[in-house]
């Protein structure tokens, strides 16, 4: 019998800042040559991280795909903010981990990076304190 694809599990667990922070800390903890290859974490390491997250946080049950997907989202946000900070006229408020820009510059950022950047207009990127 064929195993179902991990993408077939459409149940959506909800991520909050605490879980995202815990995932980033776990990823940083395992960011070494033993757990990583040239192309990223090994499958064995991903499975281990899934077990760790699910054992620490009993109220959720994440699959390997869900954790990989969240890691991809967090990386995308980090890279987007890193690149947005390099734009002319855009500043960074270190204490709040937040982009500072005039309204017309926010329009330019949205044109450059898409609507995904809008969520950082009023809220900082709390994970930048970790990375």
N, C-alpha and C positions, 0 to 999 in steps of 0.2 A: 504494500500500500504506500502511495506517495505521501510524503510529509507536506503539510500545507506551508505555503510561503509565509515568512514572518510578516510580510506586508498584508497578509490576509487578515491578521488580527487588527480589526479596525477600532477596537475599544480604545478610547482616548483617556489616558490618565492625565490628570491635571498637574502641571508643573507650577511651583511657586518659587519665590526668590530663595527660600531656604533650601529647597531641593536642587535648584540650579547651582547655588553656591557649593553645596555638598558634592555635586557631580564635578564641578570644576576642580575642587580640592582633590577629589579622587583621581581625576585625570592628571593633575600636576604631580601627585604622589607616584603615579605609575609612568611618568614621562622619563623613562630611562631605557638604555639599549636592551635590557633583558625583556622588557614588555613591548618594545616597539621595533618595527622593522623600517625599511625605507618608506614604505607606503602607509605607515600608521600602526595602530595597535594590532597585536595579533588576535586571532579569533579566540584563543584561549584567554587572553587578557580581557577581552570584551565580556566573555561569559563570566569570568571572575568578578568583574565590576558590576554586572547585573546582579549576581548573588549578593555582593556586598551592599548595594543600594537597597535591594529588596529585604535584606535581613535587618538593616538599620532602620528602615522606614516601613513599618508593618502596615500602614494605612494605604500603601500603594503597591502595585505590582507591575513593574515595567518589564517589557521584553527587550531583548538585545537590539532589535530594530528601533524601538522607541528611544532608547538611550543613545544610539548612534545618530538618530535623527535630531535629537536635542543638542548633541555635541556639534553637529553640522550647523544648526541654527545659531548657537552661541558663537561659533567661529565666524559665521557670516556677519553677525552683528558687530563683533569685535573689529573685523577687517573694515567694515563699512565706516564705523566711527573713527578708526585710525586714519582712513583715507579722507574722511570729511574734515578732520582736524587740520589737514594739510592745505585745505582750500583757502584762498586769499580772503582775508577779512573775518575768518572764523576763529574764535578763541576757545579756550577750554577752562572751565572752572574746576580746579583741582579738588577743592573740598567737597564738591557735589558730584564730581565725575560727570560733568555735563558740558555739552557744547553751548557756547555763547555766540549768538549771531543775531544780526538785525533781521526783521521780518522778510525783507527782499532777498537776503542771503539764504534764509530757510527755503524760500521758493526755489532758488538755484540748487540747493542741496537735494530737494525733492526731485527736481528734474534730473539731477546727476545720479542719485542713488535710489530713486523710487519711493513709494509710499511707506516702505518699511522704516525709513528714518524718522517719520513723524512721531513715532512713539517716544523718541528721545528729546523731543522739543521741550517737554515739561518735566520729564523724569530723567534722572541720570542713569548711567550705565554702572550699576553697583559692582559688577564683576571686574571692572578695571582696577579696583583696589587690590584684587587678588593677583591678576596677571602681571 
